[in-house]
Amino acid sequence: MPNAMKQTTPPKELLGDMPPAEFRQHGHQLVDWIADFLERIDDVPVTTGMQPGELRDKLPTAAPRSGESMSDILADVDRLIMPSMTHWNHPANFAYFNSSGSSPGILGEMLSAAYNVNCMTWQSCPAGTELEQVTLGWLRDLLGLPRDMWGIIYDTASTASMQAIAAAREQIAGLNVREEGLAGRADVPRLRLYASEQAHMSIDKGALTCGIGLKGIRKIPLDESYRMRPDLLERAIAEDRKDGWLPFCVVATVGTTSTTALDPVPEIAKICEREDLWLHVDAAHGGIAALDPERRYVLDGCDGADSIVANPHKWMFVPIDLSAFYTRKPDVLKRAFSLVPEYLRSVHDANVENYMEYGVALGRRFRALKLWFVLRYFGAEGLARRISEHFRLAGMFTDWIDRHPSFERMAPVPLTTVCFRAHPAGVDDEETLNGLNDRLMTAVNASGRMFITQTKLNGCTILRLVVSHLRTEEKHIVNAWQLLQEKCREVCATS
Ligand SMILES: *Cc1c(COP(=O)(O)O)cnc(C)c1O
């Protein structure tokens, strides 16, 4: 008899999942832990003082041989994970483009893990597909985007923009890149994509992935407010055509990463229409401002775009990750990516959307659930009110910077990100100022009481304070301002 047949099945308690009673107990315990965490987040340092490798050194080098108790695991969250965190769900996180996981969003995430469905096709989870269609329709209308925009959820804006560039490439007449690829072809001119000098690096990555190459990207210079100059875009396209390039795509940014500049989309859209180029709008952070009816103008001109991406996981209180992508040409996107093997077909295919056909990823999380929870819990008015408050707070901070003799504002504030630096009287050497601002940022961040990050514009180190967190209140902005002034005095005194 073969050996395998002699083996006996292990007892039932050694197989299968955690027993329901135990799940219930630890589930309640964890929800309580999360509620305490969010309630007391103000008292937790937003940054960690740890050194690289410190957590790794405290963890075993191999997975446990036999299972451990949930209580031990949860205890180690407090002991090991908490001190190693940079907190994103902290109201004093003003860094990068911060994001907040709201409580309804957290609950949606929890339920989506419990269902653990894979929304590749309609049949693989009808609710996944249909809730995605409905919530993206709601969001499109709230953002004031046209009704003929078709939506899909991707993990990130980087993925969304890469998909847009692939669709733009698919649209080029006679290229047939889907069948023929790009390499080794004498019949294909070099492709050209345009974006502003301040476009996000995800555009470069998307172009890399699509075989455009970094040299295939032409960065268009900016006006004094860091917006793409449409006249120079037009000139670049004409020059390139003359030199044998094949222009195919323009990416406009609504809310650039460094200063949240808003490229003039209406003018860019006109150029794209005239030149027959795909216009993709990267509104990953800034587009969400349009949820406030008073700020709808940020998406002006986007009705002329072929595609647009906005991230509910940035400024809309939906836990990472959830990026909303809209296009007027889903058929082109589908042509770029659709492959349907027999094992994924179903009898419903003629009548349903199978989202797997519109992108690289097959497996798709049930992300629409958390978007639905957030949209319903806050409502359109609740979301607008919160975004409007961020504008008020950022305006307040901008005023303080503008009026203080030792600080200087470094860019316009079209949204809620304030670019500034310390510039004490009598210190005018740029390198000295850069060093001083580096030290100021390090000092405020080391306090654990706030978190900001920097950018560079024209060689100057610039500090960015981004007000887009759900839990940020006026007192947090007041504290941040006091801390900045206090640390500025210290840094100046010791330099
Ligand atoms: C944040 C951001 C991105 C990248 O977003 P991910 O979802 O992290 O990929 C791209 N473009 C802009 C303008 C952004 O603000």
The ligand as an ORCA input file, in Angstrom:
! r2SCAN-3c Opt
* xyz 0 1
  C      -0.350     60.759     -5.149
  C      -0.259     61.083     -6.567
  C       0.020     60.105     -7.524
  C       0.321     58.678     -7.154
  O      -0.733     58.089     -6.495
  P      -0.711     56.548     -6.085
  O      -2.154     56.221     -5.908
  O       0.067     56.461     -4.833
  O      -0.077     55.800     -7.191
  C       0.066     60.472     -8.835
  N      -0.152     61.738     -9.217
  C      -0.426     62.711     -8.345
  C      -0.653     64.097     -8.822
  C      -0.497     62.411     -6.985
  O      -0.802     63.374     -6.109
*
